[in-house]
Amino acid sequence: MPWQEPDGLWTLIPLVGTAASMSGLTIGTPEEEELSAWTSPDPETALQVTADPGLRAEGERLGAELQALEALGDPTTCRVCAGTGLTREHAPSQASGNTGRMSGAHIDPVATRAFGRVIWTRDEITGGSSVETLCGPCNNGTGRRYNAAYMAFEKVCRPQAGPETAGTLCSVTVAQRPLVAKQVLTWILATSQPGLAAKYPHLSDLVKSTKTRGPIAPLRLWCHLVANRPGVTWYSGIVPKLVVQRRQGYLVTSFTSSPLGWLLTFDNALVEGAVDVSDWLTLDKRAKPATIELPCQWRLTPYPEDFRSREQMLSEEAARAARLQRSS
């Protein structure tokens, strides 16, 4: 999750495990009885899940689904074509400003289990946010085919995204929509666990050629603008999300780099606060530009779909502290 701090550094925090391992996240459960699902940054919600047999069972189902997907892949091969000879992929591209020294962090699973809340450890990263998950031909080929279209869309969106437009809809024009979406899919494949393309081979087929098009069901691709200034970039990897109120969950992966945020949901799950752009991948690459309305959202935590503002977070924290005081 890179964000620019006052000292000019960037901070990179992958949500699940480390950039190298992409391991699963476990919250608030002992090691011998892991619940491989996150619910929210709220520790009370995580404890509610562990105490509720029905929610716990749903979390375990999602964890098993994620483990089965990961088992289909090989971490030593390319996330797109399953070839060998992995190279360094900058995600996002260096042209987006992804260069220089970063202050990084990852989740400490031992401390997280012990304290029942997410605990981060920090380290130092140089040369920008990158992963070694794509082979040379896929790395170079996708960048050559798609990055120019993505950068053009990013340039259009940047003036619209900021604190002053947070919580509103912004009108933006996007050209070469299928190429933009294919760049996003490439980064999602590169920063997600191995096995995604093996389970959904049509994703790999789509990014291998500018001509290939088609639906991505049962997956959905979502887009929103990012209000954060200075900018933020992060990736979550594929994580299970439990919606406690609905007592159901789904898998989701997120890739965000200001001014744009992207989410890929499984099982046709909906995202409130983002626009479904899955149909961009069904269009011919020569499709005419289109004007769309994108919501501008805060991304202040590394949790996918957490669009809360700082004021909302402080208000919730104050209410949580008041409840704890009353119960003590």
WONORUR-V732044 format. One line per field, one symbol per residue. ss: DSSP state (A for helix, B for strand, O for the rest). A space follows every 10 residues. Layout:
ss->???
This chain:
ss->OBBBOOOOOB BBBOOOOOOO OOOOOOOOOO AAAOOOOBOO OOAAAAAAAA AOAAAAAAAA AAAAAAAAAA AOOOOOOOOO OOOOOBBBBB OOOAAAOOOO BBBBBBBOAA AAAAAOOOOB BBBBBBOOOB BBBBBAAAAA AAAAAAAAAA AAAAAAAAOO OOAAAOOOBB BBBBOOAAAA AAAAAAAAAA AOOOOAAAAO AAAAAAAAOO OOOOOOOOOB BBBBBBOOOO OBBBBOOOBB BBBOOOOBBB BBBBBBBOOB BBBBBOOOOO OOOOBBOAAA AAOOOOOOOB BBBBBBBOOO OOOOOOOOOA AAAAAAAAAA AAAAAAAO
